[in-house]
Every structure is written in C-alpha cells, then in structure tokens.
Amino acid sequence: ELPEGEWFCCDSCSEIRSSLDKMISEGAQPLSESDLDIIRKKHESKGLIMDTDTEIRWQLVAGRSATADGNSLLSSAVP
C-alpha cells in the first residue's frame, strides 16, 4: 500500500519533482540556438526552407498540474 499524498524515495527524487514543477509553471520556452541549428539543417537536407524569423518553443506539460495553457495543449493533442 502506498502512502497518501506526495512522497519520494529520496531527496534527489524530491529535487527532480521540484525542478519539473518549476519547468511546468514557466510555460513555453524558446529553443536554444544549437537546437534550432539542428532543425534548420534537417529542413535543408529535405529541401525545405525555414523562415529565419520562425520562433520555435517547447513546453513541458502535465495532466494533474498543468497550467491553463498546458491544459489547452493537452486537450488538443488527445482526442
């Protein structure tokens, strides 16, 4: 039987959970330049042109603790 509430096997697990919660609450973040370069090169290798002003962001979402924006993303992704 599992204990009630949030519990973690060690301090590291608690720290990881806190970091993930922070990432969720921060919302969408821009990709790093190195990640954008990888995407640009992949597009070029397929003969596609990517607008240099294109803004690509990533966001960690979670069902139970999702932000309003995250809930919207989840509901549109899952039929």
The first five atom37 places (N, CA, C, CB, O) and aatype in JSON, in Angstrom:
{
  "aatype": [6, 10, 14, 6, 7, 6, 17, 13, 4, 4, 3, 15, 4, 15, 6, 9, 1, 15, 15, 10, 3, 11, 12, 9, 15, 6, 7, 0, 5, 14, 10, 15, 6, 15, 3, 10, 3, 9, 9, 1, 11, 11, 8, 6, 15, 11, 7, 10, 9, 12, 3, 16, 3, 16, 6, 9, 1, 17, 5, 10, 19, 0, 7, 1, 15, 0, 16, 0, 3, 7, 2, 15, 10, 10, 15, 15, 0, 19, 14],
  "atom_mask": [
    [1, 1, 1, 1, 1],
    [1, 1, 1, 1, 1],
    [1, 1, 1, 1, 1],
    [1, 1, 1, 1, 1],
    [1, 1, 1, 0, 1],
    [1, 1, 1, 1, 1],
    [1, 1, 1, 1, 1],
    [1, 1, 1, 1, 1],
    [1, 1, 1, 1, 1],
    [1, 1, 1, 1, 1],
    [1, 1, 1, 1, 1],
    [1, 1, 1, 1, 1],
    [1, 1, 1, 1, 1],
    [1, 1, 1, 1, 1],
    [1, 1, 1, 1, 1],
    [1, 1, 1, 1, 1],
    [1, 1, 1, 1, 1],
    [1, 1, 1, 1, 1],
    [1, 1, 1, 1, 1],
    [1, 1, 1, 1, 1],
    [1, 1, 1, 1, 1],
    [1, 1, 1, 1, 1],
    [1, 1, 1, 1, 1],
    [1, 1, 1, 1, 1],
    [1, 1, 1, 1, 1],
    [1, 1, 1, 1, 1],
    [1, 1, 1, 0, 1],
    [1, 1, 1, 1, 1],
    [1, 1, 1, 1, 1],
    [1, 1, 1, 1, 1],
    [1, 1, 1, 1, 1],
    [1, 1, 1, 1, 1],
    [1, 1, 1, 1, 1],
    [1, 1, 1, 1, 1],
    [1, 1, 1, 1, 1],
    [1, 1, 1, 1, 1],
    [1, 1, 1, 1, 1],
    [1, 1, 1, 1, 1],
    [1, 1, 1, 1, 1],
    [1, 1, 1, 1, 1],
    [1, 1, 1, 1, 1],
    [1, 1, 1, 1, 1],
    [1, 1, 1, 1, 1],
    [1, 1, 1, 1, 1],
    [1, 1, 1, 1, 1],
    [1, 1, 1, 1, 1],
    [1, 1, 1, 0, 1],
    [1, 1, 1, 1, 1],
    [1, 1, 1, 1, 1],
    [1, 1, 1, 1, 1],
    [1, 1, 1, 1, 1],
    [1, 1, 1, 1, 1],
    [1, 1, 1, 1, 1],
    [1, 1, 1, 1, 1],
    [1, 1, 1, 1, 1],
    [1, 1, 1, 1, 1],
    [1, 1, 1, 1, 1],
    [1, 1, 1, 1, 1],
    [1, 1, 1, 1, 1],
    [1, 1, 1, 1, 1],
    [1, 1, 1, 1, 1],
    [1, 1, 1, 1, 1],
    [1, 1, 1, 0, 1],
    [1, 1, 1, 1, 1],
    [1, 1, 1, 1, 1],
    [1, 1, 1, 1, 1],
    [1, 1, 1, 1, 1],
    [1, 1, 1, 1, 1],
    [1, 1, 1, 1, 1],
    [1, 1, 1, 0, 1],
    [1, 1, 1, 1, 1],
    [1, 1, 1, 1, 1],
    [1, 1, 1, 1, 1],
    [1, 1, 1, 1, 1],
    [1, 1, 1, 1, 1],
    [1, 1, 1, 1, 1],
    [1, 1, 1, 1, 1],
    [1, 1, 1, 1, 1],
    [1, 1, 1, 1, 1]
  ],
  "atom_positions": [
    [[0.84, -1.18, 0.0], [0.0, 0.0, 0.0], [0.88, 1.24, 0.0], [-0.96, 0.0, 1.22], [1.85, 1.33, 0.76]],
    [[0.54, 2.2, -0.85], [1.33, 3.43, -0.96], [0.87, 4.45, 0.07], [1.21, 4.01, -2.38], [-0.31, 4.53, 0.39]],
    [[1.81, 5.24, 0.58], [1.43, 6.31, 1.49], [0.58, 7.36, 0.76], [2.68, 6.98, 2.1], [0.68, 7.5, -0.45]],
    [[-0.24, 8.08, 1.51], [-1.07, 9.12, 0.91], [-0.24, 10.38, 0.67], [-2.27, 9.44, 1.81], [0.8, 10.59, 1.29]],
    [[-0.72, 11.21, -0.25], [-0.04, 12.46, -0.55], [1.21, 12.24, -1.4], [0.0, 0.0, 0.0], [1.43, 11.15, -1.93]],
    [[2.0, 13.28, -1.51], [3.24, 13.19, -2.28], [4.35, 12.66, -1.38], [3.64, 14.57, -2.87], [4.57, 13.16, -0.28]],
    [[5.03, 11.64, -1.86], [6.15, 11.09, -1.11], [7.22, 10.71, -2.13], [5.71, 9.85, -0.24], [6.92, 10.41, -3.28]],
    [[8.44, 10.72, -1.68], [9.55, 10.44, -2.57], [10.53, 9.51, -1.86], [10.26, 11.74, -3.03], [10.68, 9.57, -0.64]],
    [[11.18, 8.66, -2.64], [12.09, 7.67, -2.06], [13.36, 8.3, -1.51], [12.44, 6.62, -3.09], [13.99, 7.75, -0.61]],
    [[13.75, 9.47, -2.04], [14.97, 10.11, -1.56], [14.93, 11.61, -1.88], [16.23, 9.46, -2.19], [14.03, 12.08, -2.58]],
    [[15.9, 12.34, -1.36], [15.95, 13.79, -1.61], [16.09, 14.11, -3.09], [17.1, 14.41, -0.83], [15.54, 15.1, -3.57]],
    [[16.84, 13.27, -3.82], [17.03, 13.52, -5.26], [15.69, 13.48, -5.99], [17.99, 12.48, -5.86], [15.45, 14.29, -6.89]],
    [[14.83, 12.55, -5.62], [13.51, 12.45, -6.26], [12.69, 13.71, -5.98], [12.76, 11.2, -5.78], [11.99, 14.21, -6.86]],
    [[12.78, 14.2, -4.77], [12.06, 15.42, -4.41], [12.59, 16.61, -5.2], [12.18, 15.68, -2.89], [11.81, 17.45, -5.64]],
    [[13.9, 16.69, -5.37], [14.51, 17.78, -6.14], [14.11, 17.71, -7.61], [16.04, 17.73, -6.01], [13.85, 18.74, -8.24]],
    [[14.07, 16.51, -8.16], [13.66, 16.33, -9.55], [12.22, 16.79, -9.72], [13.81, 14.85, -9.99], [11.9, 17.5, -10.68]],
    [[11.36, 16.39, -8.79], [9.95, 16.79, -8.86], [9.82, 18.31, -8.79], [9.14, 16.14, -7.71], [9.05, 18.9, -9.55]],
    [[10.57, 18.95, -7.91], [10.53, 20.41, -7.8], [10.98, 21.07, -9.1], [11.4, 20.89, -6.63], [10.38, 22.05, -9.54]],
    [[12.04, 20.53, -9.71], [12.54, 21.08, -10.98], [11.5, 20.93, -12.08], [13.84, 20.38, -11.39], [11.29, 21.85, -12.87]],
    [[10.85, 19.77, -12.14], [9.82, 19.55, -13.16], [8.63, 20.48, -12.94], [9.36, 18.09, -13.14], [8.09, 21.04, -13.9]],
    [[8.21, 20.64, -11.69], [7.11, 21.56, -11.39], [7.44, 22.99, -11.82], [6.78, 21.54, -9.89], [6.59, 23.7, -12.34]],
    [[8.7, 23.4, -11.6], [9.13, 24.74, -11.99], [9.08, 24.89, -13.51], [10.56, 25.03, -11.48], [8.63, 25.91, -14.03]],
    [[9.54, 23.86, -14.23], [9.51, 23.9, -15.69], [8.08, 23.99, -16.2], [10.21, 22.66, -16.27], [7.8, 24.71, -17.17]],
    [[7.17, 23.28, -15.57], [5.76, 23.31, -15.97], [5.19, 24.71, -15.76], [4.94, 22.28, -15.18], [4.5, 25.24, -16.63]],
    [[5.48, 25.3, -14.6], [4.91, 26.62, -14.29], [5.5, 27.73, -15.15], [5.13, 26.94, -12.82], [4.85, 28.76, -15.35]],
    [[6.72, 27.56, -15.66], [7.35, 28.58, -16.51], [6.75, 28.64, -17.9], [8.84, 28.32, -16.61], [6.92, 29.64, -18.6]],
    [[6.06, 27.6, -18.31], [5.41, 27.6, -19.63], [6.38, 27.41, -20.77], [0.0, 0.0, 0.0], [7.5, 26.92, -20.59]],
    [[5.94, 27.81, -21.96], [6.73, 27.61, -23.18], [8.03, 28.39, -23.14], [5.92, 28.02, -24.41], [8.06, 29.56, -22.75]],
    [[9.11, 27.73, -23.54], [10.45, 28.32, -23.55], [11.03, 28.24, -24.96], [11.38, 27.6, -22.52], [10.78, 27.27, -25.67]],
    [[11.8, 29.24, -25.36], [12.43, 29.18, -26.69], [13.5, 28.08, -26.74], [13.06, 30.54, -27.05], [14.15, 27.78, -25.74]],
    [[13.65, 27.49, -27.93], [14.7, 26.5, -28.12], [16.06, 27.2, -28.15], [14.48, 25.7, -29.42], [16.16, 28.37, -28.51]],
    [[17.07, 26.46, -27.75], [18.43, 27.02, -27.81], [18.86, 27.15, -29.27], [19.43, 26.13, -27.01], [18.31, 26.48, -30.15]],
    [[19.83, 27.99, -29.52], [20.34, 28.2, -30.87], [20.87, 26.89, -31.45], [21.44, 29.27, -30.88], [20.7, 26.62, -32.64]],
    [[21.53, 26.08, -30.62], [22.08, 24.81, -31.13], [20.96, 23.87, -31.56], [22.96, 24.14, -30.06], [21.1, 23.15, -32.55]],
    [[19.85, 23.85, -30.82], [18.71, 23.02, -31.22], [18.07, 23.55, -32.5], [17.66, 22.95, -30.09], [17.67, 22.77, -33.37]],
    [[17.97, 24.87, -32.61], [17.42, 25.47, -33.83], [18.29, 25.15, -35.04], [17.28, 26.99, -33.67], [17.78, 24.92, -36.14]],
    [[19.61, 25.15, -34.85], [20.52, 24.8, -35.95], [20.27, 23.38, -36.43], [21.98, 24.96, -35.5], [20.31, 23.12, -37.64]],
    [[20.03, 22.47, -35.51], [19.75, 21.07, -35.89], [18.48, 21.01, -36.73], [19.61, 20.18, -34.62], [18.44, 20.31, -37.74]],
    [[17.45, 21.73, -36.31], [16.18, 21.73, -37.05], [16.37, 22.36, -38.42], [15.1, 22.49, -36.26], [15.85, 21.86, -39.41]],
    [[17.12, 23.47, -38.49], [17.37, 24.13, -39.78], [18.1, 23.19, -40.74], [18.2, 25.42, -39.57], [17.74, 23.09, -41.91]],
    [[19.13, 22.5, -40.23], [19.9, 21.58, -41.08], [19.02, 20.43, -41.57], [21.11, 21.02, -40.31], [19.16, 19.99, -42.71]],
    [[18.13, 19.94, -40.72], [17.22, 18.86, -41.11], [16.28, 19.35, -42.22], [16.4, 18.36, -39.88], [16.03, 18.62, -43.18]],
    [[15.77, 20.56, -42.08], [14.92, 21.14, -43.12], [15.7, 21.27, -44.43], [14.39, 22.51, -42.68], [15.2, 20.9, -45.49]],
    [[16.92, 21.8, -44.35], [17.74, 21.99, -45.55], [18.02, 20.66, -46.24], [19.06, 22.68, -45.19], [18.01, 20.58, -47.47]],
    [[18.28, 19.61, -45.46], [18.59, 18.3, -46.05], [17.39, 17.72, -46.8], [19.04, 17.32, -44.96], [17.55, 16.88, -47.68]],
    [[16.19, 18.18, -46.44], [14.97, 17.72, -47.12], [14.51, 18.7, -48.19], [13.85, 17.51, -46.1], [13.45, 18.53, -48.79]],
    [[15.33, 19.74, -48.44], [14.99, 20.72, -49.45], [13.92, 21.7, -49.02], [0.0, 0.0, 0.0], [13.31, 22.37, -49.86]],
    [[13.68, 21.81, -47.73], [12.68, 22.73, -47.2], [13.34, 24.03, -46.78], [11.92, 22.1, -46.01], [14.52, 24.06, -46.42]],
    [[12.59, 25.09, -46.82], [13.1, 26.39, -46.41], [12.41, 26.79, -45.12], [12.89, 27.47, -47.53], [11.18, 26.79, -45.03]],
    [[13.21, 27.14, -44.12], [12.66, 27.57, -42.84], [12.89, 29.06, -42.69], [13.31, 26.79, -41.66], [14.02, 29.54, -42.81]],
    [[11.83, 29.78, -42.44], [11.91, 31.23, -42.24], [12.86, 31.51, -41.08], [10.5, 31.85, -41.98], [12.73, 30.91, -40.01]],
    [[13.79, 32.42, -41.27], [14.77, 32.71, -40.21], [14.13, 33.38, -39.01], [15.87, 33.6, -40.76], [14.72, 33.4, -37.93]],
    [[12.93, 33.94, -39.17], [12.24, 34.59, -38.06], [11.3, 33.64, -37.32], [11.45, 35.78, -38.57], [10.61, 34.05, -36.39]],
    [[11.29, 32.38, -37.72], [10.41, 31.41, -37.08], [10.8, 31.23, -35.62], [10.46, 30.05, -37.81], [11.97, 31.01, -35.3]],
    [[9.82, 31.34, -34.75], [10.07, 31.15, -33.32], [9.53, 29.78, -32.92], [9.4, 32.29, -32.46], [8.34, 29.5, -33.05]],
    [[10.42, 28.93, -32.45], [10.03, 27.59, -32.01], [10.25, 27.51, -30.52], [10.84, 26.48, -32.76], [11.32, 27.82, -30.0]],
    [[9.2, 27.08, -29.82], [9.26, 26.98, -28.37], [8.9, 25.55, -27.96], [8.3, 28.01, -27.69], [8.26, 24.82, -28.72]],
    [[9.31, 25.16, -26.78], [8.95, 23.86, -26.23], [8.33, 24.08, -24.86], [10.2, 22.9, -26.15], [8.59, 25.08, -24.19]],
    [[7.49, 23.12, -24.46], [6.82, 23.26, -23.17], [6.59, 21.88, -22.57], [5.49, 24.03, -23.31], [6.11, 20.97, -23.24]],
    [[6.92, 21.76, -21.31], [6.63, 20.54, -20.56], [5.23, 20.68, -19.98], [7.7, 20.28, -19.44], [4.94, 21.67, -19.31]],
    [[4.37, 19.71, -20.23], [3.01, 19.76, -19.69], [2.75, 18.51, -18.86], [1.96, 19.9, -20.82], [3.35, 17.46, -19.09]],
    [[1.85, 18.63, -17.91], [1.49, 17.51, -17.06], [-0.01, 17.56, -16.82], [2.28, 17.53, -15.71], [-0.58, 18.64, -16.63]],
    [[-0.63, 16.42, -16.82], [-2.08, 16.35, -16.67], [-2.61, 16.93, -15.37], [0.0, 0.0, 0.0], [-3.48, 17.8, -15.4]],
    [[-2.11, 16.47, -14.26], [-2.67, 16.89, -12.97], [-2.29, 18.31, -12.58], [-2.22, 15.95, -11.9], [-3.08, 19.01, -11.95]],
    [[-1.1, 18.73, -12.94], [-0.65, 20.06, -12.51], [-0.4, 21.01, -13.67], [0.61, 19.93, -11.68], [0.42, 21.92, -13.58]],
    [[-1.11, 20.79, -14.77], [-0.91, 21.61, -15.96], [-1.45, 23.02, -15.75], [-1.58, 20.97, -17.17], [-2.44, 23.24, -15.05]],
    [[-0.78, 23.97, -16.37], [-1.26, 25.36, -16.38], [-2.45, 25.42, -17.34], [-0.12, 26.37, -16.81], [-2.74, 24.45, -18.03]],
    [[-3.14, 26.54, -17.38], [-4.27, 26.7, -18.3], [-3.81, 26.49, -19.74], [-4.92, 28.1, -18.15], [-4.5, 25.84, -20.53]],
    [[-2.64, 27.04, -20.08], [-2.08, 26.86, -21.42], [-1.75, 25.39, -21.67], [-0.81, 27.73, -21.59], [-2.01, 24.86, -22.75]],
    [[-1.18, 24.74, -20.66], [-0.85, 23.32, -20.79], [-2.08, 22.47, -20.96], [0.0, 0.0, 0.0], [-2.08, 21.52, -21.74]],
    [[-3.15, 22.78, -20.23], [-4.41, 22.05, -20.37], [-4.96, 22.17, -21.78], [-5.44, 22.55, -19.36], [-5.46, 21.21, -22.35]],
    [[-4.86, 23.37, -22.34], [-5.32, 23.6, -23.7], [-4.51, 22.75, -24.68], [-5.22, 25.09, -24.06], [-5.07, 22.15, -25.59]],
    [[-3.19, 22.72, -24.5], [-2.33, 21.91, -25.37], [-2.66, 20.43, -25.24], [-0.86, 22.15, -25.04], [-2.75, 19.72, -26.25]],
    [[-2.83, 19.96, -24.01], [-3.14, 18.56, -23.79], [-4.49, 18.18, -24.4], [-3.15, 18.24, -22.3], [-4.61, 17.13, -25.04]],
    [[-5.5, 19.02, -24.22], [-6.82, 18.69, -24.74], [-6.84, 18.68, -26.26], [-7.86, 19.68, -24.22], [-7.6, 17.92, -26.86]],
    [[-6.02, 19.5, -26.9], [-5.98, 19.49, -28.36], [-5.14, 18.33, -28.9], [-5.42, 20.81, -28.88], [-5.31, 17.94, -30.05]],
    [[-4.25, 17.79, -28.08], [-3.39, 16.69, -28.53], [-4.04, 15.33, -28.33], [-2.07, 16.73, -27.79], [-3.76, 14.39, -29.07]],
    [[-4.91, 15.23, -27.34], [-5.54, 13.94, -27.01], [-7.02, 14.01, -27.38], [-5.36, 13.6, -25.5], [-7.77, 14.8, -26.82]],
    [[-7.43, 13.16, -28.33], [-8.85, 13.2, -28.75], [-9.79, 12.7, -27.67], [-9.04, 12.35, -30.01], [-11.0, 12.67, -27.87]]
  ]
}
